[in-house]
């Protein structure tokens, strides 16, 4: 398990590098245990890996959903090289150690150990290592598009880092870009141009007072909006003709993303009506719905019993989980690692936690499929 975790970190599956190397690492591990594993590659560097353990089919199957990709190491200084997978003090350090190669290694190891034990399964195990959870959920979407072969599912387990909390609800995600357009001119004669950054200032002033109309959720609280990127201008002596901002909105179950986009379009229309030189548009970069699995359904109740948890929890971060709602099975987020370590320098996971996760996933498989 530990060596698998290290190999996965060393695969360096950032958006720039792609997921092929990580997918091949996972497939090789499954094949060593005689498990059917297929690597699906597209666009040269994007990849999913799908493993399938067949059974008598008397019970519904379990689907484990992991992601192969990681965010980049960032600009902050690391104590160890981010993709060296250094082991020290009972921990493995590296980008993706917590999010989520620890859970990925644990789930794959648990499945292989169950298969190697020779235990007869009454339900199938399906494993997905998906591309792009951090960027575009392309792997999850591709898997769903090819879902016709899937057996009936008892439940879906997503081994994201929850510090072993059983998570059944999280907020959704809506990423938007607003771009203002101007007219370039020499900065010595700015009156001959239209300053796109000046136009964006007016947008930002309006967004300062905008509040999304949404009733707070009993578990997740309010939705949130944060303007996280801005770009514009090419040189100090040119009036900028373009400016863009990126907006991250985290939404609640049942919230309509189109209504939010409609509100922002209305703000832009109002600015345009007041100034014929104002020009802006809005585009959706990415969206994912919120997740809410019934915390008292039979699958969740049994899951809580297996892992020794008394209750479910809700979190503010987003996973690929909502991409699988169409499969009609309960979805639970549960895995090793502290979510507070994700996307930070010196990311790590305790080896003991990954070992503990292997035991939990084996117990889950045995409870639902034997």
N, C-alpha and C positions, 0 to 999 in steps of 0.2 A: 504493500500500500504506500509506504513512504517513498519508495523509489518511483512509483507511478506518479505521485504528487510532484516530485522533483522534475521528472521528465516533462510533465505538463507545464510547469512554470518555465522550464528552459525552452519550450516550444515557442515562446514569445508571440502569442496570438493576438497582437494588437490589430487595429483597423488597417494599419499600413502593411503588416506582414500577412494578414489573413489567418484562417483557421485550419488550413490543410495539415500542417505539421502536428497540431494538437489532435486533430481527428485521427490521424494515422497512429499516434501513440495509444489512443483509447482503443481503436480497432485491434491493434496488435495484442493488447492485454486481453480482450475478450476472446480472440482467436486462440490464444495459448490455453484457454480453458474450454475450448471446443464450442464456443458460442458464436452463432452466426452474426457477423458484423459487416455492415456495408458503409463505405465512405462515399458521400454524394458531393461531387465537386462542381462548381460553376464559376464563371468569370475568373478562371485561372487560380484564384487564391481563396475563394470562399468555399466553406465546406460544412456539412453536417455529418455526423456519424450516428447510425441507427443499429442497435443490437436487438435481437429477438430470441428469447428463450421460449420454446414451444412446450405445451403441456397437453394433458388430456382434454382441456377445454371445458371441464365441468363447472368451473368457476370463472367469473369475470376477471380480466387481467389488471395488472398494475402498470402504470406508465411513469417512469422516472424522467423528468425533464431538467436537463442541465444546459449551461451555455459554455462554449469553448473560448469565447473571446474575452479580452481584458482591455481596460483603458490603458493609455500610455503611462509611462513612469512619471511624467510631469517634470517640472523644473526644479523642484526641491531636491536637496542633496540626500542621498541614501547612504546608510551605514554600510550596506553590502550592495553589490551590483544587482539591479532589480530583476534580472533574469538568470542569476547564477544559482538560485535555489539553495542558499546557504543554510545549513543546519547547525544550530547552536542553542544551548540552553533548553533543549527539549522543544524547540520551535523550528519551523522552516520559514525563512524570509524570502519574499519575492512578490513581484506584481502578480496578482491573481491568487495568492496563497489563500486568502479568505474568500475572495469574490471571483469565481467560486470553485477554484480547482481543488480545494480541500473537500468540498461536498461532492464534486465530480469524481475524485479519486475514491472517496468512501463508497459512493453508490456503485461504481463499477466493480470495486473490490468485493462488496457484499454480494452482488449478483454472481460474480465468478465463484465465490466461496460456496454459495448455495448450490450452484451447478456442480462443482467439484465434489460436494458431499454426497451426491447421488440421490438426494431426497426427491421423491416423486411429487411433482407439482400438479395441482388441479386447475391452475390458471396460469396464463402466459405472463412473462415479464417483457416489457418493451422499454428500451432505454434510448433516449435522444440526447445527443450532445449537439447543441444548435449554434449556428453562426449568428453574430450580430445583436445579441441581447443588449449590449451597451450602446448600439448605434441605430439600428433600423429594424430589428426583429426579423430580418430576412430569413433566417434559418427556421424559425418557428412558423412563419407564413408558408414557406416551401413545404415543410412537413405536413401542415394542415391541408395544403392543396393536394397532397398525395395520400390522404388518410383512408382511402377506401379499403385498404387491406387490414386496417386495425381491427382487433377483436373487441368485443364489448368490454368496457372498462369499469372496474369497481371504484377506482380513484386515481388521482394524479398527484405525485409527490415531486415537489420542486426543492432540491437540496441547497438553496441559497443560504448564506450565513444568517442565522437567526439566534445564535447562541443557545440552540435547542429549545427555543420557544416555538409553540405550534401556532403558526400565523394563518389566519383564514380571511383576512381583509387587508387590503392596502389601496392607496390612492392610485388614480390613473395619471397619465402623462399626456400633455399637449404642448408640443414645441412649435412656435410660430416665428416667422421672420417678417418684419416690417421694413420696407425699403423706400426711402425718399429719393426722388430724382430731381436734378437741377440742371443748370447750364454752366459749362466750364467757361472761365474767362481768366485773363491775367489778373493777378491780385492787386496790381496797381490801378486797375479799373474795375473794381468789384460790382459797380452798378450795371455793368454790361452782362453780368452773369446772374445765375440763381443758385444760391448757396444751399446745397442739399443738407449740410450739417445744421444750418439755421432752421431749415424745415423740420429736421428731426427733433430739434429742441422743442418746437411747438407740439410735436407728437408726445414727447416725454413729459411735457408740462401737463397735457391732458391725461396721460396714463397715471400720473401721480395721484389724481383724484378718482380714478376708475376703481370700482369695487365689483367683483364678480357676484352676480345675484345667485346665491346658492344657500340653501338651508344647511346648517352644520349637521354632520353625520354623528350619530350617537357614539361611534367608536373612533372615527377618523378626524373629527373636528371640522375645521374650516378647510376649504380649498385654498391654494396659495398661488401667487404669481410673482415671478422674479425676472427682471431684465438682466441678463447675464453676459451678453456680448454686444459690442458696438464696433463698427468699422466705417471709415470714410476718409476721403481725401487721398491725393496721390503725391502732392508736393506742397511746400510752404508758399510757393508763388503761383498756385493755381486755385481758383475758386472751385470747390468740390462739386461734382455733378452727381455723386452717388453717396448714400449713407445707409447703413443697415443696422438693425438691432435684432438680437435673438431673445425670445421670451420663453421662459419655462413655466408652465402652468400645471399644477398638480390637482387633479379633479377627484370628485367623489362618486360613489356608485349611483347610477341613474342620471348623472349630469350630462347634458347635451353639449357636446363640443361645438356643434354648428352654431348654437346660440351665442357662445363666447366669441367665436369668430365674427358673427353678425354684429355684436356690440362694438368690436374693434373697427370693423368696416364703417359703422355709423360714425365713429369718431373721425375717421379719415375723411368721410364724405362731408362732415360738418366743416372741417378745415378747408377742404377743397371749395365748398360753397362760399366761404368767406374770403378766399384768395384764389383767383384763377391761375396764379403761377404755382400754386401748391400742387405737387404730384406725388402720390405714394400708392403702394399696393401692399397686400399682405399675402403670405404663402404659408401653408402648413408644411413643416419639416418632418414631423413624426407625431403619431398619436398611438396611445394604448389605453384601453378602458380600465376602470378601477376593478378591483376584485372583491367579491364578498361571497364566501361559501357559508352555508347555513352551519352555525357552530354546534348545533344539536342533532345534525343528521347522523345516521347510523355509522357511516364511514368515519366521520370525525370523532364520534364517541369511542369507537374501537381504537382509532389511532391514538387518542389521548391515553387510553388504558395501556396500550402497548409500550408507549415511551414514558409512562409514569408522570404525565402532566395533568394538572387539575383543571386547566382552562385554556382557551384559545386567546390569541392576542391580535391586535391590529398594528400595522406599521405605516410610516409615511412614505417609504421608498417604493419603487415600482419594480416588478419582475416581468418575465415572459408569461407568467401564469394566465393573465386574461386572454392571451392569444388562443388558449385551449378550451375556453368556455363552451365553444360550439360542439365539443366532443360529448357534452352532457354528463360529465363525471365530476364529483367533488374534487376540489383542488386545495392542497395543503402545502404551505411553504415551511420547510423544516430542515435545518442543517447546522453543521459545525461552523464556528468562527464568529467573531464579534462584528456585527455590521458597522460599528464605529471605526473599524480599521480599513474599510473599503476605500479605494481611490486615494489613499494617502501614501506618503513616503514611508519606507520601512514596514510595509504591510507584511503581516505574518499570520501563521496559524499554529496553535499548539498541536503537536503530534498526538498527544493523548486525546484531544478532542476529535481528531480524524478517526482514531481507533474506536472511540466511543460511538461515533456516527456509523461506522461499519457494523457494529453490534446492533444498533437501533434499526438500520435498514434491513439487516438479516431477520430480526424479530418481526418487522412489518411484513416482509415477504412471507414468512412462515405463518403469520396470523391470518393473512388474507388469501393465501394461495395453496395452503396445504389442508 
